[in-house]
Amino acid sequence: MKAKQTYLLRASFALLLFIMLGYLVKFYPEVLSSFDDTVQTAVRGELPAFWTAFFKVITKLGDTPIIFAYTIGIAAVFYFMKNWRAEGLFLLVNLLTLSLLSTGFKYLYNRPRPDLFYLIAKPAGASFPSWHTASTLLVALALLIIMQQRLQPLVVRRLVQGLVLLLAFLVALSRIYLGVHYPTDILGGWLLALAINQALFPFYDQIRFQWRFQSKQK
């Protein structure tokens, strides 16, 4: 019970920070301008051709159809082939919860996209929070937990965990570099992903324990 309360407290704290950031985005965007401009300038630089091509590829990992495709694929492997039913459902519930909350928050805050030169087609919809950032980090966090519980060789586990976190970070960086998100959109996406992950984890862990005890899964 104490561990569950700890995770829910972390989730509440992350959500509170997200809401506070959203309040500034909605009512006092000028407060964030200096931070956003500084980070955008540092990340984008002179827009070298190599990094432009690289980030155009990386950013697709967070495209809605693609992230749903590979998340459902991974969840299906866990659920049907490995008989890790709780793990498969954990992945899907994380992403579905984010879809609902992210859509609602985008309508609520309705932040315009940055007034910059876009290196890809301008995305539809509001800017805060960043869906690409939130979705890739959320999937990465869920996989981190699953690998921590399931992947035994320590070196392999750390490599896989490091890789999924690196990919999530690069997707977030790509959104700034390509000009379609403010850095504070990225922070918002990270906070929302962390809040969802920490809120859902104790329920997943409890169900996983019960199903394993009842021989409903491996």
NORZI-V270113 format. One record per residue. OMEGA is omega in whole degrees, -180 to 180 (NA if undefined). NEAR is the number of other ideal C-beta (glycine too) atoms within 10 Angstrom. D_FIRST is the distance of its C-alpha to the first C-alpha in Angstrom with 1 decimal. Layout:
OMEGA/NEAR/D_FIRST ; OMEGA/NEAR/D_FIRST
This chain:
179/6/0.0 ; 179/5/3.8 ; 179/10/5.5 ; 179/13/5.1 ; 179/10/6.3 ; 180/12/8.7 ; 180/17/10.1 ; 176/15/10.6 ; 177/11/12.2 ; 179/16/14.4 ; -180/19/15.4 ; -180/13/16.4 ; 178/14/18.4 ; 179/20/20.1 ; 177/18/21.0 ; 177/12/22.3 ; 178/17/24.5 ; -179/24/25.7 ; 177/14/26.7 ; 177/11/28.4 ; 178/20/30.3 ; 177/20/31.2 ; 177/11/32.6 ; 179/14/34.9 ; -175/24/35.9 ; -169/13/36.8 ; -178/10/38.5 ; -178/10/39.4 ; -179/15/40.0 ; 178/8/42.7 ; -176/11/40.1 ; -172/16/38.8 ; -177/12/42.2 ; 179/9/42.9 ; -178/13/39.7 ; -178/19/40.2 ; -179/13/43.9 ; -178/11/43.4 ; 178/16/40.9 ; -180/17/42.9 ; -179/9/46.1 ; -176/10/44.5 ; -174/18/43.0 ; 180/18/46.0 ; -179/9/48.8 ; 180/6/52.0 ; -180/13/50.3 ; -173/10/51.7 ; -178/8/52.5 ; -178/7/50.4 ; 176/18/47.1 ; 179/15/48.0 ; -179/11/48.4 ; -176/14/45.3 ; 175/22/43.0 ; 177/14/44.6 ; -176/10/43.4 ; -174/22/39.9 ; -179/22/39.2 ; 178/15/39.6 ; 180/18/36.4 ; 176/25/34.7 ; -174/15/37.2 ; -179/11/35.5 ; -177/7/37.3 ; -178/12/36.9 ; 175/21/33.2 ; -179/15/32.6 ; -176/11/35.0 ; 176/11/33.5 ; 177/22/29.9 ; 178/14/30.8 ; 179/10/32.8 ; 180/18/30.1 ; 179/23/27.6 ; 177/14/30.4 ; 178/13/30.9 ; -172/22/27.3 ; -171/18/27.1 ; -175/11/30.6 ; -178/9/31.9 ; -175/14/28.9 ; 173/13/27.0 ; -171/23/23.9 ; 180/19/23.1 ; -180/23/19.6 ; 179/25/20.9 ; 179/23/23.9 ; 178/17/22.2 ; 178/25/19.7 ; -176/25/22.9 ; -179/18/24.6 ; 175/16/21.9 ; -175/25/21.6 ; 179/20/25.3 ; 177/12/25.8 ; 178/17/23.3 ; -179/24/25.2 ; -180/15/28.5 ; -176/9/27.7 ; -179/17/26.4 ; 179/23/29.0 ; 179/13/31.8 ; -179/10/30.8 ; 177/22/30.5 ; 177/17/33.8 ; -178/10/35.5 ; -175/13/34.0 ; 172/20/35.0 ; -179/13/38.1 ; 177/21/38.9 ; 176/10/42.2 ; 178/18/42.5 ; 177/20/44.0 ; -176/6/47.7 ; 173/15/48.5 ; -178/9/50.4 ; 178/12/48.3 ; 172/18/48.6 ; 178/15/47.3 ; -178/8/47.9 ; -179/10/46.2 ; 175/17/43.0 ; 174/6/42.7 ; -177/11/40.2 ; -171/19/38.7 ; -174/21/37.6 ; -6/28/34.2 ; 180/30/31.7 ; 178/31/33.0 ; -180/24/32.1 ; -179/28/33.3 ; -177/28/31.1 ; -175/31/27.9 ; -179/28/28.3 ; 177/29/29.3 ; -179/29/26.5 ; 177/28/23.9 ; 179/26/25.4 ; 180/21/25.6 ; 178/21/22.0 ; 179/27/21.0 ; 176/22/23.6 ; -179/18/22.4 ; -178/20/19.0 ; 179/22/20.8 ; 178/18/23.4 ; -178/12/21.0 ; -168/13/19.6 ; -174/13/23.0 ; -170/15/25.9 ; -178/7/26.8 ; -174/9/29.8 ; -178/8/28.5 ; 179/7/31.6 ; -180/11/31.5 ; -180/16/27.8 ; 178/13/28.5 ; -180/13/31.6 ; 179/17/30.0 ; 178/18/27.2 ; -179/11/29.8 ; -178/12/32.1 ; 177/19/29.7 ; 179/16/28.7 ; 179/11/32.5 ; 179/17/33.4 ; 179/27/31.0 ; -179/17/32.4 ; 176/18/35.9 ; 178/26/35.4 ; 180/26/34.2 ; -179/18/37.2 ; -178/28/39.5 ; 175/29/38.8 ; -176/24/40.0 ; -177/23/42.9 ; 173/24/44.2 ; -173/20/44.2 ; 179/22/42.0 ; 169/29/39.1 ; 174/28/38.7 ; 179/22/36.5 ; 171/24/34.3 ; 179/29/33.8 ; 178/26/32.4 ; 178/22/30.0 ; 178/28/28.9 ; 178/31/28.4 ; -179/22/26.3 ; 180/24/24.0 ; 178/31/23.7 ; -179/28/22.9 ; 180/21/20.3 ; -180/25/18.6 ; -179/25/18.7 ; -178/26/17.5 ; 178/20/14.4 ; -176/18/13.6 ; -174/20/14.2 ; -177/21/12.9 ; 178/17/9.3 ; 176/15/11.0 ; -176/20/13.7 ; 178/17/11.9 ; 179/12/10.4 ; 178/16/13.9 ; 179/20/15.6 ; -178/11/14.1 ; -178/12/15.1 ; 177/17/18.5 ; 179/14/19.3 ; -180/8/18.5 ; 180/8/20.7 ; 177/7/23.3 ; 177/13/23.3 ; 177/18/23.4 ; NA/11/23.9
